[in-house]
Amino acid sequence: MTRNPACCLATDTAVTAAEMMKAEDVGSIPVVEDRQSNKLTGILTDRDIVLKIVASGKDVNSATIDEAMTSNPVTCRPDDHLETAMDRMAQHQIRRIPIVDGKNCIVGIISQADVATRVDMPAQTAEVLEDISQSK
């Protein structure tokens, strides 16, 4: 799990988010209500930027994250087992899952790579990765 991931606001531009993704070497950025509380409101992926902004002909310098983000993303809690996160990732065919506390504030994110490195559950890990990778 990546703890305290970089976050964006829904009012930030797509360029701002893309620059953050590049700087952090990540494919998604949690979207928060404000930078003080870090209350999760959505998640934005590099794919969201490409499909919902660039391919739609919108200006990446002025298009805001709220035009492309997924609101109310699937989440887990810090005390959930990794199996719970893996199940949710497979069920919803998502590659990353935000980890939030009891106040819905982002505390971390689990990625497909985190799941892939779990050698103590190789059969389940392979199955989850296959489920995640299937087209929606």
C-alpha positions, 0 to 999 in steps of 0.5 A, a space after each residue: 500500500 502506498 501511504 498518504 498518496 498525492 491528491 488533487 481537488 475536483 477543481 484542479 485542471 487535467 494538466 495539473 493532475 497529469 503532472 502530479 501523476 508523472 511526478 509521483 509515477 502513478 496511474 491514478 490520483 485520489 480526488 479530495 474535498 480539500 487538502 486539509 481534511 483529505 476527504 475522498 470524493 473521487 478518483 482520477 486515472 490516466 485513462 480517464 484523462 485520455 478518454 473523457 478529456 483528450 479524446 472528447 476534444 476538451 482543452 486539457 489546460 482548462 478541463 477540470 478533474 470533476 469532468 473526468 473523475 469517478 465519484 464515490 469510488 470503491 474503497 477499503 478501510 485500513 483494517 480490511 484484509 488484503 483479500 477484501 481489497 483483492 475481491 473488490 478489485 476483481 468484482 469492480 474490475 479496477 486496478 487501484 483501490 483507495 484506503 480511507 479511514 472512518 471519516 472517509 479521509 484518504 490514508 493510502 491506495 492499493 494498486 494491482 502491483 501491490 496485489 501482484 507481489 503477494 506471493 503467499 496467495 499465488 493462485 488467488 492473486 493470479 485469478 484476481 489479476 485476470 479478473 481485473 484485466 478483463 474488459 468491462 
